[in-house]
Amino acid sequence: MYYKVIMECGHIGAGNNHEKVWFIKGGDPMSVLSTAIRLPGVKKKHTLNSVKLIKEITKDDYRSGLSEKRRGMQ
């Protein structure tokens, strides 16, 4: 299964953050969450509050999302 994940990231100054989108292949939402919380830049202090979205997507959406990220569109 394929997922679109939006996580809150930090390290841009005290109290400041931004959201980052990842496209992750995983067996179920919990395994994807486990992967997502270890991604670079994800806020570690309140990990579960850092999760903004975990949404199952199609394989085509996954591929196009990865292509967009490679081209720097996100």
C-alpha positions as a printed NumPy array, in Angstrom:
array([[ 0.   ,  0.   ,  0.   ],
       [ 1.059,  3.574, -0.609],
       [ 0.628,  6.585,  1.65 ],
       [ 0.936, 10.345,  1.575],
       [ 2.276, 11.594,  4.902],
       [ 2.43 , 15.178,  6.128],
       [ 4.574, 15.763,  9.209],
       [ 5.453, 18.867, 11.201],
       [ 9.155, 19.591, 10.99 ],
       [11.273, 21.957, 13.018],
       [14.79 , 23.257, 13.412],
       [14.021, 26.701, 11.981],
       [14.063, 28.661, 15.248],
       [12.297, 28.541, 18.587],
       [ 8.576, 27.922, 18.2  ],
       [ 8.772, 27.846, 14.41 ],
       [ 8.013, 24.885, 12.205],
       [ 6.896, 23.868,  8.745],
       [ 5.059, 20.921,  7.24 ],
       [ 6.765, 18.486,  4.924],
       [ 5.186, 15.904,  2.611],
       [ 6.529, 12.389,  2.1  ],
       [ 5.304,  9.495,  0.007],
       [ 5.875,  6.201,  1.797],
       [ 5.273,  2.597,  0.806],
       [ 4.152,  0.454,  3.742],
       [ 1.998, -2.407,  4.891],
       [-0.383, -0.457,  7.113],
       [-0.772,  3.029,  8.649],
       [ 1.033,  2.07 , 11.866],
       [ 4.145,  0.853, 10.032],
       [ 4.089,  4.041,  7.958],
       [ 3.822,  6.109, 11.157],
       [ 6.794,  4.23 , 12.581],
       [ 8.815,  5.145,  9.491],
       [ 7.582,  8.743,  9.37 ],
       [ 8.525,  9.648, 12.94 ],
       [12.153,  8.751, 12.203],
       [12.44 , 10.909,  9.085],
       [14.968, 13.767,  9.215],
       [13.639, 17.043, 10.547],
       [10.453, 15.646, 12.098],
       [ 9.744, 17.178, 15.481],
       [10.704, 14.588, 18.079],
       [ 9.5  , 16.254, 21.277],
       [ 5.78 , 15.658, 20.685],
       [ 5.951, 13.039, 17.973],
       [ 2.265, 12.14 , 17.685],
       [ 1.341, 15.826, 17.503],
       [ 3.715, 16.102, 14.539],
       [ 1.483, 13.885, 12.397],
       [-0.76 , 16.034, 10.217],
       [-1.923, 13.422,  7.68 ],
       [-1.492,  9.765,  6.834],
       [-3.612,  8.992,  3.787],
       [-3.678,  5.877,  1.642],
       [-3.138,  6.738, -2.015],
       [-2.957,  4.87 , -5.315],
       [ 0.272,  3.618, -6.842],
       [-0.08 ,  6.252, -9.579],
       [-0.438,  9.029, -6.966],
       [ 2.617,  7.635, -5.176],
       [ 4.696,  7.684, -8.351],
       [ 3.587, 11.163, -9.371],
       [ 4.219, 12.46 , -5.833],
       [ 7.755, 11.091, -5.867],
       [ 8.337, 12.643, -9.307],
       [ 7.117, 16.029, -8.056],
       [ 9.402, 15.853, -5.013],
       [12.392, 14.999, -7.234],
       [11.635, 18.02 , -9.401],
       [11.4  , 20.179, -6.278],
       [ 7.713, 21.006, -6.568],
       [ 6.924, 20.327, -2.894]])
